[in-house]
Amino acid sequence: MSEERRLAVLRAIVQDYVHTSEPVGSKALLERHQLGVSAATIRNDMSALEEEGLIAAPHTSAGRIPTDAGYRLFVDRLASIKPLSAAERVAIARFLEGAVDLDDVVDRTVRLLASLTHQVAVMQYPSLTRSSVRHIELVPMTARRLMVVLIVNTGRVEQRMIDATRDMSTPEGQRLVAELRQRINELAVDRRLGDAAAELESLPGRFEPDDRELVRAVVGSLDDALVEEREERVVLAGTANLARSGTDFPLSIGPVLEALEEHVVLLKLLGTMGHDEEAVAVRIGAENPHAGLQSTSVVSTGYGTGRVAGLGVLGPTRMDYPLTMASVRAVARYVSDILES
């Protein structure tokens, strides 16, 4: 049996099984695919694929279904990820461009991915350990109330209100706010958040004694914002899609649902799969380290400058891998463009 023909038969079995959820027999392969060989040859090829552990018989019927190893070979041998159509790309761009802030971007992204793939969509909030400062703004609200605005390169915006000991409506107060804004941005912009906080620690000592209390209050509010936002989290959508695939789980869907409730599991999973936007990572079945997810496949990639976090989908191993991989990659690129604009 030639390698090329073996892969063609395996590819046909995967495609048919994903589409029909029914075991695939040699007769069906002949009817649906132009393989250019006899039924006897296909049966021989299927026997060889079964011996290699790439397909299996779920019961005594003549049909076969792909194994985890079969799906893995199918995914590894994809020549390239087929791009989405122009209409699909336009629809994605329009849907995501309507977002008003980072929370809205995340919410729209998971709903869009769940809709495109009919799987569970998972998105990690941008990790602040890999994020950097885009800008810090100081906005006097009243003569003695100052809003401190931290804008991160991932699009996250944090605001804090502080009481000022100086009257900021006077020329001297306005000068102090302007100078403080300039110095803070000189020290913090384009630095990782932890590095920016370290740089700002010494800033009060660079001002006149009468001004230092206000400077300390501003620096302290920025540090508080960073501390409060350090916990990473994930957002999910489309969990109900699992119920439509109940027959794909050999025993129960319960372990999968329990794993999805443990966000630490999902964060670890996305983290270990890497954050390379150019490469879409796929984990199939037992390749997933968490026992509750070993009846599923996970497709993920990174997004944002420096690949600050991951997003992807989770579903049964009977998954349309080419479509899912293309959707995950396309959505990640649009999310990156939005956050970096």
C-alpha positions in Angstrom: 0.0 0.0 0.0 1.5 3.4 -1.0 1.9 6.1 1.7 0.0 8.6 -0.5 -3.0 6.3 -0.9 -3.0 5.3 2.7 -3.3 9.0 3.7 -6.0 9.5 1.1 -8.1 6.7 2.6 -7.5 7.9 6.1 -8.4 11.5 5.1 -11.6 10.2 3.5 -12.5 8.3 6.7 -11.9 11.2 8.9 -13.9 13.6 6.7 -16.9 11.2 6.4 -16.9 10.3 10.1 -16.8 14.0 11.2 -19.6 14.8 8.8 -21.9 11.8 9.5 -20.8 10.6 13.0 -21.3 7.1 11.6 -18.6 4.4 11.1 -17.3 4.5 7.5 -17.1 1.4 5.3 -15.4 0.7 2.1 -18.6 0.9 0.1 -19.2 4.4 1.4 -15.7 5.5 0.5 -16.1 4.3 -3.1 -19.4 6.2 -3.4 -18.2 9.5 -1.9 -14.6 9.7 -2.9 -12.7 9.4 -6.2 -9.9 7.1 -4.8 -9.3 5.4 -8.2 -9.0 1.9 -6.7 -11.2 -1.2 -6.2 -13.2 -2.0 -3.2 -10.8 -4.9 -2.4 -7.9 -2.5 -2.4 -9.7 -0.1 -0.1 -10.5 -2.9 2.3 -6.8 -3.9 2.3 -5.9 -0.3 3.0 -8.4 -0.1 5.8 -7.0 -3.3 7.4 -3.5 -1.9 7.2 -4.6 1.4 8.8 -6.4 -0.6 11.6 -3.2 -2.6 12.2 -1.3 0.7 12.6 -3.8 1.9 15.2 -5.1 4.8 13.0 -8.7 3.5 12.6 -10.8 1.1 14.7 -14.1 -0.8 14.6 -16.4 0.5 17.3 -18.5 -2.7 17.0 -18.9 -5.7 14.6 -20.0 -3.6 11.6 -17.8 -3.2 8.6 -17.4 0.5 9.3 -14.3 2.1 10.9 -13.8 5.3 12.8 -10.5 7.3 13.3 -8.5 6.8 16.5 -6.7 9.6 18.3 -3.6 8.6 16.4 -5.5 8.7 13.2 -6.7 12.3 13.9 -3.2 13.2 14.9 -1.7 12.0 11.6 -4.6 13.7 9.7 -3.8 17.0 11.4 0.0 16.7 11.1 -0.3 16.0 7.3 -2.5 19.0 6.5 -0.6 20.7 3.8 -1.7 24.1 5.1 -4.6 25.6 6.9 -7.2 26.6 4.3 -8.0 30.3 4.8 -11.6 31.4 5.4 -13.6 32.9 2.6 -13.6 36.7 2.0 -17.2 36.8 3.3 -16.3 35.0 6.4 -13.3 37.3 7.1 -15.4 40.4 6.5 -18.1 39.1 8.9 -15.4 38.4 11.6 -13.9 41.8 11.2 -17.2 43.7 11.4 -18.4 41.7 14.5 -15.2 42.3 16.4 -14.6 45.9 15.3 -17.9 46.9 17.1 -16.3 46.2 20.5 -16.1 49.1 22.9 -13.5 47.9 25.4 -11.4 44.8 26.3 -14.2 43.0 28.1 -16.4 43.5 25.1 -13.6 42.2 22.8 -13.3 39.0 24.9 -17.0 38.5 25.1 -17.5 38.9 21.3 -14.5 36.7 20.6 -15.7 33.7 22.5 -19.3 34.0 21.2 -18.0 34.3 17.6 -15.6 31.3 17.9 -18.3 29.2 19.4 -20.7 30.1 16.6 -18.1 29.5 13.8 -16.9 26.1 15.1 -19.9 24.8 17.0 -17.5 24.0 19.9 -16.7 25.5 23.3 -14.7 28.7 22.9 -12.1 29.6 25.5 -10.2 32.9 25.7 -7.6 33.9 28.3 -7.5 37.5 29.3 -4.3 39.1 28.3 -1.6 38.2 30.9 -0.4 41.3 32.7 2.9 39.6 33.3 3.5 39.9 29.6 1.7 43.2 29.1 3.2 46.6 28.8 2.1 50.2 29.5 0.8 52.1 26.5 0.0 55.4 28.3 -0.9 56.8 31.7 -3.2 59.8 31.9 -3.9 62.1 34.8 -7.3 63.9 34.6 -8.3 66.5 37.2 -12.0 66.0 38.0 -12.3 68.8 40.5 -9.8 71.1 42.2 -8.8 68.2 44.6 -9.9 65.0 42.9 -7.6 63.4 40.3 -8.4 60.4 38.0 -5.4 58.2 37.2 -5.9 56.2 34.0 -3.7 53.3 33.1 -3.9 52.1 29.5 -2.2 48.7 28.7 -1.0 47.6 25.3 -3.7 44.8 25.3 -6.4 47.4 25.5 -7.2 47.1 29.2 -8.0 50.4 30.9 -7.8 50.8 34.6 -9.0 53.9 36.4 -8.4 55.1 40.0 -9.6 58.2 41.8 -7.4 59.9 44.4 -7.8 62.9 46.7 -5.2 65.5 46.1 -3.6 67.6 48.9 -2.9 70.3 46.3 -5.4 72.6 44.5 -5.0 71.5 41.0 -7.0 74.3 39.5 -4.3 76.8 40.2 -1.4 77.5 37.7 1.0 75.7 40.1 -1.4 72.7 40.4 -1.8 72.5 36.7 2.0 72.7 36.2 2.5 69.9 38.7 0.0 67.6 37.0 1.5 68.2 33.6 5.0 67.6 34.8 3.9 64.4 36.7 2.1 63.1 33.6 5.2 63.6 31.5 7.6 62.0 33.9 5.4 59.0 34.6 5.0 58.3 30.9 8.8 58.7 30.3 9.5 56.1 32.9 6.6 53.7 32.2 5.6 53.7 28.6 6.5 50.5 26.6 7.8 48.8 29.8 6.3 45.5 31.2 4.0 46.3 34.1 6.2 45.0 36.8 9.2 46.9 35.4 7.2 50.1 35.1 6.1 49.8 38.8 9.7 49.4 39.8 10.7 52.4 37.8 8.0 54.6 39.4 9.0 53.7 43.0 11.7 56.4 43.1 9.7 59.1 41.3 8.4 60.9 44.5 12.0 61.7 45.4 12.5 63.6 42.2 9.9 66.2 43.1 10.0 69.1 45.5 9.0 68.1 49.1 5.6 69.9 48.9 4.7 68.0 45.8 5.7 64.5 46.9 2.5 63.6 48.7 0.5 63.9 45.5 3.2 62.0 43.5 3.1 59.2 46.1 -0.7 59.0 45.9 -0.5 58.7 42.1 2.2 56.1 42.1 0.4 54.1 44.8 -2.8 54.1 42.8 -1.0 52.7 39.8 0.6 50.0 41.9 -2.8 49.1 43.3 -4.2 48.7 39.8 -1.5 46.3 38.9 -1.8 44.2 42.0 -5.6 43.9 41.6 -5.4 42.8 38.0 -2.6 40.2 38.3 -5.0 37.2 38.6 -5.4 35.6 35.2 -8.8 34.4 34.1 -10.6 32.8 31.2 -14.0 33.3 29.6 -16.0 30.5 27.9 -18.9 30.4 25.5 -20.8 27.6 23.7 -20.7 25.0 26.5 -24.2 24.0 25.3 -22.5 22.8 22.1 -21.2 19.8 24.1 -24.7 18.5 24.7 -25.2 18.3 20.9 -22.2 16.0 20.8 -23.1 13.8 23.7 -22.7 10.6 21.7 -19.1 11.5 21.0 -18.1 11.0 24.7 -17.7 7.3 25.5 -18.9 7.4 29.1 -20.3 10.7 30.2 -20.0 14.4 29.4 -19.6 15.0 33.2 -15.8 15.0 33.4 -15.5 17.4 30.6 -18.0 19.9 32.2 -16.2 19.5 35.5 -12.8 20.3 33.9 -14.4 23.4 32.2 -15.5 24.7 35.6 -11.9 24.6 36.8 -10.4 27.7 35.2 -7.0 26.9 36.5 -7.0 23.8 34.4 -7.9 25.8 31.3 -5.3 28.5 32.0 -2.6 25.8 32.4 -3.8 24.1 29.3 -3.6 27.3 27.2 -0.2 28.2 28.7 1.4 24.8 28.0 0.1 24.8 24.4 2.1 27.9 23.6 1.2 31.4 22.3 2.5 31.4 18.8 0.0 33.2 16.6 1.6 31.8 13.4 1.2 28.2 14.6 -2.1 26.7 15.6 -1.6 24.0 18.3 -3.8 20.9 18.5 -4.1 18.5 21.3 -6.1 15.3 20.7 -7.6 13.0 23.2 -5.0 11.5 25.6 -2.5 14.2 24.6 -4.4 16.5 27.0 -2.9 16.1 30.5 -6.1 16.6 32.5 -8.0 13.3 32.7 -11.4 15.0 32.3 -10.4 16.3 28.9 -8.9 13.2 27.4 -12.1 12.6 25.3 -11.7 16.0 23.7 -9.5 17.9 21.3 -8.2 21.5 22.0 -7.2 23.9 19.2 -5.5 27.1 20.3 -3.2 29.9 19.3 -1.8 33.1 20.8 -2.9 36.7 20.2 -1.7 40.2 20.9 1.7 41.8 20.8 4.2 39.3 22.2 1.4 36.7 22.3 0.1 37.9 25.6 -2.5 35.1 26.0 -4.2 32.3 24.2 -7.6 31.6 22.7 -9.1 28.5 21.2 -11.9 25.9 21.1 -12.5 22.6 22.9 -14.8 19.8 21.6 -15.0 16.1 20.9 -12.2 14.5 19.0 -14.7 14.1 16.1 -14.0 17.7 15.0 -13.7 19.5 11.7 -10.0 20.2 12.3 -9.3 22.3 9.1 -12.3 24.6 9.7 -11.6 24.9 13.4 -7.9 25.6 12.9 -8.7 28.2 10.3 -11.3 29.9 12.4 -9.1 30.0 15.5 -6.2 31.5 13.6 -8.3 34.1 11.7 -10.1 35.3 14.9 -6.8 35.5 16.8 -5.3 37.7 14.1 -8.3 40.1 14.1 -8.2 40.3 17.9 -4.5 41.2 17.7 -5.2 43.9 15.2 -7.9 45.4 17.3 -5.9 45.4 20.5 -2.8 46.8 18.8 -4.7 49.6 16.9 
